[in-house]
Amino acid sequence: MLGDTVGEPTALWRDTGSTLFYFALILFPFAVAEELGWMGYAADPLQERFGTRGATVIIGMVWAIWHWVPWYRTHGFEWVFWQTLLDVLLRALTFWLYNNTRRSVFVASVFHATFNLGYRIFPGDGEQYDPFTTVIIVGLITLVVMAIWGPKTLAARHRPEQPPTSKRTRP
């Protein structure tokens, strides 16, 4: 759509078995470890203190800043700017998934791994990945999620069902 030339798909794109193996490799040591820290450890206390929007921005920015030096060395300032914005948008969707799946760190991890896999299986092993275009797409997805389910679902807090309490009556 943008008129860019797209190379041949990677071998991962053509081989489902390899793609699933690579997904598992991204998911289990890396995405799960990161999300155990971001969502399993930091999300709830930050949401309690700053609300979901504040927690989204805090974790999204720290998540991005963590990568600034290598990003800047390989891509430059403009790319880093758009990727930082993308990380905050992705964190908003991650919070939405986390809060609406009874605080599932596993769901957050699968989402994280899916995004990481998505640009790596693209032609050229992600060389043609453009965070500006991705910000537009993910921003629209975020708007659709909020339009369909409402912004309050971003902070929905599902608690486990409590068993009914029995009230004894005296004869």
Secondary structure, 3 states (H helix, E strand, C coil): CCCCCCCCCCHHHHCHHHHHHHHHHHHHHHHHHHHHHHHHHHHHHHHHHHHHHHHHHHHHHHHHHCCHHHHHHHHCHHHHHHHHHHHHHHHHHHHHHHHCCCCCHHHHHHHHHHHHHHHHCCHHHHCCCCHHHHHHHHHHHHHHHHHHHCHHHHHCCCCCCCCCCCCCCCC
